Each structure stands twice: as structure tokens, then as C-alpha cells.
């Protein structure tokens, strides 16, 4: 039996908590001891007493949390000050995004800890389509919030803009689909979808074309160099949300392509956790979110769901609770997808 530890996230501007009090009780009801660091849930609106009332044990420091716990359940990847605390006794369950951080990868390998990455945990459905039970919830929030950020930028920089400005969504998975729905709900009327799966986006277009209010507002393109260049020459809002399981994102938007983009255009690089979709992308913060390249502004904040921490924490907690119990009981056989996500 492993003891579960919930640390207070120390990555800058990360306000989520991995497990909410309601789900902590489910873990404790399974006979598992849960420790939490003082203040772990405060930024998400969960007070220390709420965890204590559910039976969790509070510790005052990060060091004591790692000392008392051997299953560490986090939101974001371990930060440098956590590295010395992680040993072979630990199992770490969190978003790692190893593809964009070799130092973290090497450190975890050298620590001999067991590492399970949220973002690479997937299930293959009967129709052979891949489903990400943890990542998908955060992706929907990221897509929605990304478009809200884009709309805010456009309203500041193009206050007389019309809702017919060209929007391009690169990759229509969970992030792209969520961004598209948010754009439609906000009244935008000129949305371009580009994806390798043409049948998927064709079906999306057909569904919206059946409704008079949304007919002909979606245009679809097969992913190839010519179509991408064509769209970028006119796109004012671009949502970049390509995801390759556990791998770096391809730099689809080269400097050459961005050189031809319109003035006051913005790219929301939701793929920044995996290295980013543009040649200029580098991680930024909520306080200073933009990378500027000629006519283009690139939004590169890696933890977008943290801007709605309570909603995001609740969804994350619900999506990991059964896996946490399984890991704590050393009973991962019932979830074979866990082993696929293990470092």
C-alpha cells in the first residue's frame, strides 16, 4: 500500500490542485493514508480544513510531504527544487511533458522513481480511435480558454473588427473542437478547420450546416503545406493544437509562413507544452504571455486551464481518482493503460 501525497503546486502561475477533498475521501475510504501540503488547494478555492474533515493529514512543508508519502499526485511536472526530494521510493503521477524537457527526463530516470504521465495515458476504443481520459478534460478547458484569450486580444487591437475575420484551427482534436465551439458561441462566422483526418472535419461541417444559424460558417481543408500556407496568409486568429503522444510538436508554422501573416494576427500555441507549433514559440507566463514576431503575436502560456483553477481541478481530480486508488493499492492490472504511460 502506498501513501498518497498532494503537494502545493510551485510552478509559477499554477493554481490547480490535483485532488479535491471529495475525491480524497474516496481514497481514504479505501484504507489509504492521504497527506496534503498546507495550502495545497487554496488557490483552487479548497481550504485546508476541508481536506482535514475528509480524513487527510496536513504537513507544513514540501519536504515533509515527500518524506511521508510515496505516491505523489501532482498537476504539473516536478520543478527543480523538487528534484532532490524524489527518490526510488516514489511514484509520481502528473503531467510531465518529457518531450520538451530533457533535463526533467534525465532527472527522473536517475532518481529511479516510477513516473506515470497524464498526457500519455490513453485508451484505444473498439473503433480503434484513441481516447485520453485525463488529458481530454484539460484539453477542452484549454481550447475554450484559448479562444477567450484570442477574442480579448482582437477586441483590444481591432476594436472595430467584424465577426467575419478569418479564424484557423490547426488540428481538430479536443482542444480544436472546444475552441471552435467557443468561437461559434461568441458569434464568429468564418472558421477554417485544417486536419489530417478530412472525414472527421467533413462530418463536423455537415453537422453545423444542418442548422440555419451555423450554415456555411465552417470551411474545411486537408492538412498539407499548400493549404496551411493559404490559410495563414489570411488568418487573424489561429489556434495551434496539434498533439503527438509523448513527442515534440512539429513546427508547422515556420518563420517563412508567419512572415506572410496579416498585421495584428494572433496565434494561440496550445501545443507549447510539447514544444510549440511555431519556430518562435517558447513558454511564457500569464503575466507576460506573448512572443512577438514581426506582424504576429504568439500566445505561449503552457498551463492555460490554470486560469479557471476550481473548474479545472475538479475535472482533473475526477479523471484521475480511480487511477490513484489503483496505483496506491499496487493493483494496476485493471488499468492496462497505466503501464503504457509509465516512464
N, C-alpha and C positions, 0 to 999 in steps of 0.2 A: 504494500500500500504506500502510495506517495502522498506527501503533504503538499497541498496546493498553496501557492503564494501569489498574491495580487499586488504588484508594485505600483507606486505612483509614477506615471509616465514622466520622464525627464527630457524627452526630445522637445526642442523649442516649439511652442505654439500647439503642442499636442494636448488636447483637453479631454480625450476619451478615457474610459476605464474599461478593462477587458471583461469584467464580470459585474453584473448589477446585484444588489442584495437579494432580490427574489430568486435568482439562479444560484447564488451562494448557498441558500438554504437547501436547495435540491442536492447540492454536493454534500453538504453536512448530513443530510438525511440518509445518504448512502454510507455513512460511517467514516467519512473522510474529513480530516482536520484541514481547516482553511485559515491561513494567515493573510492579513492585508496590511499594507503600509499606511500609517496615519495620513489622511488626506487623499487617499488613492482615488476616491470618487467625487471629491468636492467640485472639481471643475465641470463635472457632468451633472451636478445637482444632487448627488447622493452623499449624505453626511455619514461621518464615522459611526454614530450611534445606530444607524440603520443596519450596518454590517454586524455590529456587536449584538443587536437584537436578534439577528438571524443565527447567531452562534459562532461567528468568526472571531478570531483572536487578533487584536491590533498590536503591531510592533511599530516602534518610533522611527526606525531608520531603514534605509535600503539594505545596509549591511546585515542587519538582523533578519530582514526578510529572506535574503538569500541563505543565511545561516540556518534558519529554521525550516525552510521549505526546500523541496527538491523537484517539484513541478511548478515552474514559473510560467504564469499565464499573463502575457502582455498584449499590448496593442501594436506598438512599433518595435522595430529592431533594437536590440541592446545597444546602448550608447557607450562611448569609450570608458566612462567611469564605472560602467557595469562589468567590463571585460574581466578585471581581476577577481570578481566575485563569482564568476561562472566556472564550475569545475566538472569533473566527470560524474559527480553525483547528481547533476542537474539534468532535467528535461525541460527544454524551452519551447513553448508553444506561442507563436506570434507571427506577425508579418515580418519577413526577413528581407525579401528582395535582394538576394545574394548576387544576382546578375549585374547589379550596378554598384556593388561594394565588395571588392576582392579582399580588402583588409578585414572586414567583418567575417567573410567566408573563412579565411585562413585562421582567424582568431577562434572561431567556433570549432573548426577542425582540431586545432591544437588543444583546446580545452577538453576535448573528448566528451563534451555534453551531447545528449541526444537533442536534435533540433527538428521540429516539425513546423513547416512553413504554411501559414494560412493560404497564401496565394497560389500554391502549387497543389493544394488538396482538391481533387476533382473526382467526379463520378461519371462514368460513361453510361448513358441511358440505353434502353433497348433499341432505340433508333440510331445508335452509335454517335449521338451528339454528346458533347462534353458539358457537364454542369459543374459549376464551382459553388458549393454550398455555403462557404464562408465569404469568399471574395465577391460573390454576386450582390449580396446585400450592400456592401460598401460601394460597389460599382454603381448601383442605382443612385445612391446618395451623391456620389462624386459627379455623375453625369448631370444630375439635376442642379447641384450647386455650381458646377462649372458654367452652365448656361446662365444662371443668375449673375455670376461674375461678368460674363460676356455682355449681358444686357446692361449691367451697371456701367461698364466701360463705354459702350456705344452711346448711352444716354449722356455721359459726361463729355464725350469727344465729338459726337454727332447729334446734338440736341434736337435738330430738325429732321432727324432720319425718319424714313418711312419703314414700315414693317415688311417691305418687299426687298430689303437688302439681301444679297446672296449669303446663304449660310451653307457651309460644307461640313459634313460629319464623316470623318475618315475612320471606318471600322464600326459596324453597327452591331456590336455586342451589347452587353448590359449597360455600359456607360453611354454608348452612342444612342441606344434606344431611349434611355432615360432623358438624355439631352434633347433628342428630337421631340419627345412628348412635352417637355417643359417649354421648348420653343413654340410649339403649336398652342399650348395653353396660354402663352403670353401674347399670342396674336401674330406671330411671324408667318409669312406667306410664301417664302421662296427657299425651300430646304432641299439641299442636294445630298444624297446618300451615295457613298462610294465604298464598295466592299468586294472581297474576292468571291463571296457567295452571292451571285447575281439572283438566284432563285429566291433567296431569303429576302432581299430588299425589294424584289418584284412583288412578293406576297404582301410586304408591308405597304407598298404603294397602292396595290389593289384594294387593300382594306380601307385605306383612307379615302381613296377615290369613290368608294361606295356612298360616302357621306357628302352631301352638297356643301357643307361648311368647310370641308377639308379637301374637296376635289381639286386635283391638279396643283396642289401646293408642294408636293414631293416629286423630285426628279431623281432618277437612279442611274448609276454609272458602274460598270465593271472596273475593278481596280486594275489599272495599268498606267504606265508612265504618261502617255498622251492625255488620258482623261484627267489624271491628277494635275498635270500642268495647266490644262484648260480651266479646271475649276479654281485653281489657286490664283489665276490671273484676274478673277472677278470676285473671289470670296472676301467678304468683310469680316465674318465670324467663322472661324474654323475650330472644330472640336477634334482633337487628335487623340484617339483612344484605341490604338492597336495594342493587342496583348498577345505575347507569345509565352506559353507556360514556362516559367523559370528562366527565360532567356532575355537578353537585351532587346529592346525595341529597335527595329530597323529605322535608320534616319531617312525616312521617306521625303521629308521636306528639307531639301538641300538649300544651301545659300543661293544657288542659281535660281531655284524655283521661287524662293522668298524675295529675290531681287525684283521680280515682276509683280509682286502682290500690291494691291491698292493702298493708297495712303489711309492711315487710321484703321488699318485692318488689325485684327487680334487673333492669335492662336491660343487656345486653351490646351496646353500639353498635359492631358490627364495621364499620359504614359510616362511621366517624369520619374516615377518610382522605379521603372525598368530602364532608365537611361534617357528617355525622351525621344520624341519623334522628329525633332529638328536638329540641324547641326549646331545651333546656337544654344540649345537647351542646357540648363544647369539648375539644380534645385534652388528655389528661392523660399521666402517666408511670407506669411500672411501680412506682415508689416511692410515688407518690400517685395511685392510679388512678381515684378516684371523684369524680363530681359528685353532690351530694346535692340532691334536690328533694322537699320535703315527705316523703311516705312512701316515695319511690322513690330507690334508689341506681343511678346510671348509670356503667357502666364504659366509659371512653373512651380506652383506650390504643391509639394508632394502629398500632404495629408489633408486634402480638401474636405473629407467628411468630418474632420475635427471642428469645422465651423458650425456644425449642429451637433454638439457633443452628446447631449442626452438621447436624442433620436438615434444617433449612430451607435452609442454604447449599448442601448437596449437591443438593437438589431444584431450587433456583433455578439453580445452575450448569448442571445437566443440561438445563434447559429453554431456556437462552439460548445455549449453546455454538455451535450451528450458525449462529445469527443473528450472533454476534460475528465468526465467521470470514467470513461473507458481507459484513458491514459493513467489516471490515478490508481485504478484497480489493476493495472498491468494486464488489461483484457482488450487488446486492440484487434483481436481476431474478428470481432463482429463488425469492424470498420476497416476493411482492407485498403480503403483509400488513404488511411493514415500512413501506412508504410510507404505509399507512393510519394508522400510529401516529406518523408524523412531524409535528412541530410546523411 
